[in-house]
Amino acid sequence: MTIYAVFLNSPDEAAWQVLGEKWPDRHFILTDHMAFVAPEGITTTAQIMNAVGMGLEKGLLGVVFELAECNGLNSGDLWEWLRKFQP
């Protein structure tokens, strides 16, 4: 299962709402600027970008990364969520 990291330049509640509606059990909102999502049937970062509504027309800027590996120090909830979707 592929995990994507979504970073927004500025907070956008509607973008995170989309994650909750499309992938209710497959997203983890870490901050108002960053979330993770592990959607089924999605194979590109562009699909995630389009789903959350990033684009110049809406004025929502950000970056989507496909995670190959990650390390860090954060809450146990985040690591538990990540382990659930890592191959």
N, C-alpha and C positions, 0 to 999 in steps of 0.2 A: 504494500500500500504506500503510495506516495504522500508525503507530507509537504505542504507548502507554508511558507511564512509570508504573511501579508503586512507590509509596512505602509502606513498612510502618512503623508506630510502633515496633515492636520486632522483632528478627530472628525469622524463622520458616522454618526449613529446609524444612519440608513445602510451603510456598507456592512456594518456588523449585523444588522437586522437581517440582511440578505443571507449571510452565513447561517444564522439561526433558522431561517425558514427553509433554505435549500438543504442544509446538512445539520439538522438539529443535534445529532449525537456525534458529529464529526468535526466540531470546531472548538477552539479554545481561545477566548479573548484574554490576552495577557494585560494589555493597557488600552487606553483610548486611541493609541497609534499603532498597535501591533496585535496580530492574531495568528493562529495556526489553524489550518484546515486540512483534513484528509478525506477528500471527496472520492466517491466511487465514480468511475467512468470519465474522469477528467485526466487528460494526459499532457496538458501544456500550461505554462504559467499564464499565457494569454487568455485561456478560458477562465481562470480565476479572476484575472484583471477585469475582464468583461462582466463576469457575474457580479462583482462588487460595485461595478459602475465607474471604474477609473476611466478618466478621459478628459480632454480639454473642454468638451461641450458642457460637462457637468462641473468642471473645475476641481475634480477630485484627482489629486496627484499622489503617487506612491510607487512602490516596487513590490513585486512578487518573486520570491525565491523558491526553488525546489530544493528541499533539504536532502543532502546525501549523508550528512553526518552532523552531529551537534554535540557540543560540550558547554558547560557553564555551571553556574550556581543560581538556583531559583527555587521556587516552592515545590514541595513534594507533589502537589496536585498537577503541576505542569509536567514533571517527569513521568508521573503515572499515565497521564494522557498520551504523551509521546510514545511511551513503551507499548501502549495499546495498538498503535498503528504502524510501528516499525516492523519491517520484515524479519 
